Amino acid sequence: MSQVDHLAVTLCAAVAEEIRDVRALIEGLAEVLTADEYLAITYTEQLQTFDLLIQRAQESADLLDRVANGTRSLEAIEQVRLTLVQDRLRAALKAA
């Protein structure tokens, strides 16, 4: 593997970890907001967006880890559990 490829692998793994840190921050914020009964009742639908953000962050981080570990792009995308994300990633590859 060339030096550039090695750096790309390391970068993918580092970005995956950054995304996981963001996910953890979002989870913490969601817990604080949903602990407030008024907010939880009044903004139930809006607060569900946090769950979607957390899921998308996790799927993105996992995808980057798979790529960093040598999984081919299309195979890595097939393992994404959120169809919306999977479709967007496939479309991005087709556009390239």
C-alpha positions in Angstrom: 0.0 0.0 0.0 1.4 3.4 -0.9 2.0 6.2 1.6 -1.0 8.1 0.3 -3.3 5.1 0.7 -1.9 4.5 4.3 -2.7 8.2 5.1 -6.2 7.8 3.6 -6.9 4.7 5.8 -5.7 6.5 8.9 -7.8 9.6 8.0 -10.9 7.5 7.5 -10.4 5.9 10.9 -9.8 9.3 12.5 -12.9 10.9 10.9 -15.0 7.9 12.0 -13.8 8.5 15.6 -14.7 12.3 15.3 -18.2 11.3 14.1 -18.6 9.0 17.1 -17.6 11.9 19.4 -20.2 14.1 17.7 -22.8 11.3 18.1 -22.0 11.1 21.8 -22.5 14.9 22.2 -25.8 14.7 20.4 -26.9 11.8 22.6 -26.0 13.8 25.7 -27.9 16.8 24.5 -30.9 14.7 23.6 -30.9 13.2 27.1 -30.9 16.6 28.7 -33.7 17.9 26.5 -35.9 14.8 26.8 -35.5 14.8 30.6 -37.5 18.1 30.6 -41.1 16.8 30.7 -42.5 20.0 29.0 -40.1 19.8 26.2 -40.5 16.0 25.8 -44.3 16.3 25.5 -44.4 19.5 23.5 -41.6 18.7 21.0 -41.8 14.9 20.7 -41.6 14.8 16.9 -38.7 17.4 16.8 -36.8 15.5 19.5 -37.0 12.3 17.4 -34.7 14.1 15.0 -31.9 13.5 17.5 -32.4 9.8 17.2 -32.1 10.0 13.4 -28.9 12.1 13.7 -27.4 9.6 16.1 -28.2 6.7 13.8 -26.8 8.5 10.7 -23.7 9.4 12.6 -23.2 5.8 13.7 -23.7 4.5 10.2 -21.3 7.0 8.7 -18.6 6.2 11.3 -19.1 2.5 10.7 -18.9 2.9 7.0 -15.6 4.8 7.3 -14.2 2.1 9.5 -15.2 -0.6 7.0 -13.4 1.4 4.2 -10.4 1.9 6.4 -10.3 -1.8 7.0 -10.2 -2.6 3.3 -13.9 -3.2 2.5 -14.7 -2.1 -1.1 -16.9 0.9 -1.4 -20.1 -0.7 -2.7 -19.8 -3.6 -0.2 -19.3 -1.1 2.6 -22.4 0.8 1.5 -24.5 -2.4 1.3 -24.0 -2.8 5.1 -25.5 0.6 5.9 -28.8 -0.1 7.7 -30.5 3.2 6.9 -31.9 3.0 3.4 -32.0 6.8 3.0 -28.3 7.0 3.7 -27.5 4.0 1.6 -29.3 5.4 -1.4 -27.5 8.8 -1.1 -24.1 7.1 -0.9 -24.8 5.0 -3.9 -26.0 8.1 -5.8 -22.7 9.9 -4.8 -20.7 7.0 -6.3 -22.7 7.0 -9.5 -22.2 10.7 -9.9 -18.4 10.4 -9.5 
